[in-house]
Amino acid sequence: MSERVIAPKSRGFLFLDSHPGGCRQLVDEMWHAVPAPAPAGGEGPVALVIGSSAGYGLAATIAGLARVGIRGIGVCFEKAPARRTGTAGWYRTAATARLARQHGRDMVFLNGDAFSDTVKEEVADLLLERFGGRLDYLIYSVAAPRRTDPDTGNVYSSVLKPIGSPYTTKTLVFDEHGAPEVKEVTTAPAEGDDTEQTVAVMGGTDWERWITFLADRSLLADGFTTAALSYIGSLLTAAIYRQGTIGAAKSHLETTARALDERLGKTVGGRAVTSVNAAAVTQSSTAIPGIALYVGLLRGVLGGAMVPPIGQLVELWDQLTGARPLDLDDEGRVRLDTWELDPAVQNAVAERWSTATSDTITDLADLAWFSDEVRRLYGFSAPGVDYAAAVETDVPWPTPTI
C-alpha cells in the first residue's frame, strides 16, 4: 500500500503529481456525458485507438466504448507510479478499463511506444488471438516530442516554431501566487531541418505505417475505416500553429489521409479521413504559445456553448459508424470545429484579444474555468473528491479479465 495525500504542485501548467481518485472521477464524468449509450455486452465493432489515455484520444476511447460498444485495443505511453505518482494517463487508463469491464466491453490496454514495431506486433497478435483477426476502426491521436524510425533507428524531434520569421504573440501565464498575467513572448523561427523533423514525428508517416503493418497481416475488415485527429484553429494562433512546423505536420497528415483513402477504397472498400477537432485545454495545447490565452477568451465568449472533447468524439463516432451522414469539407476532412470558427465567434474573440492585458484579462476570459480545466488534466478540481484524504497511488495497469 502507498497511500498519501496528494497536493497539486505545479510549474506553470505542468503538475508534478496526479491524483488517482480525481482521474477516476473525471473519467466517470466523461462516460456519463455520452448520450444514449450502447447496451451492455454484445459483439461490438473492433477498434484500435492509438493515443488512448489523454485529450481527444481518451475521448475517442470513452465515446467509442459508451456510444458504439466497441471492443478492441487502446495504446498509450504512460509512466507507472514510483517515487512520484503515476502519470494522469496511467490512472485514466485504469479508470477507463474499470468502466469497460463494468459494461461488458472487451478492451485491452497496451502501454508502450506506438511508433515501435514491437507494439505493432503486440497489437497484431491480440487482434488475431482475441478479436477474430479483424479490425473495423482505427483512431490515430498521437502527440509526441520525438519518434524513432523503426527501419533506420533515426530519432526525430518535433518543435513548436513558426516558419520564416520570429513570432511574437500575447500569452497567458499565472504568477507564483496564481495571479493571471498577459505577456508577450517571441518564438524564434524554424531552422535547418526543424520542419522536416516535426513532420516525421507528427505527420502521417506512422499512421500510414500502422495501416500497412495491419494490412500486410490481413487484419483489416471489409469496410475498415480510420481517422486521424487534427486541429486547424484560429487566425489568432495560425502563425505558431497552422502556418508553423506543427501545421506542416498536420498538412502531411491530411495528404496521407487522401492517399490512404484511395488505397483502402480499392483494397477493402474502406476509407481514411482526418477529423478536425475544436479547441480544448489539453496537456499538448497548453504548451503552445498563445493557446492558453485564446482558449480562455473563447470560453469567455461562448461559455457553456463550447463543445467538450467527449461531445466532439461522440459526433465523430456517429459519423464514422453511419448513425449520421459523414460530413466532409472540400479537402475530405470531417469538421467538428465549425462552432469555434464561426465568424461571429472569431470576431468576438479577436476583439477581446486586442484589448487583453493583465489588468483586463479577468473580465475578458473565463479564467476560473481555464484554471480548473488545467488542474483536471492531472485529476484535480474533480467534484466530490476529498483532496485532504490519503489516496492509494500504486494503481496497477489494467489486465484483461473478460
Secondary structure, 3 states (H helix, E strand, C coil): CCEECCCCCEECCEECCCCHHHHHHHHHHHHHCCCCCCCCCCCCCEEEEECCCCHHHHHHHHHHHHHHCCEEEEEECCCCCCCCCCCHHHHHHHHHHHHHHHCCCCEEEEECCCCCHHHHHHHHHHHHHHCCCCEEEEEECCCCCEEECCCCCCEEECCCCCCCCCEEEEEEEECCCCCEEEEEEEECCCCCCHHHHHHHHHCCHHHHHHHHHHHHCCCEEEEEEEEEEEECCCHHHCCCCCCCHHHHHHHHHHHHHHHHHHHHHHHCCCEEEEEEECCCCCCCHHHCCCHHHHHHHHHHHHHHHCCCHHHHHHHHHHHHHCCCCCCECCCCCEECCHHHHCHHHHHHHHHHHHHCCCCCHHHHCCHHHHHHHHHHCCCCCCCCCCCCCCEECCCCCCCCCC
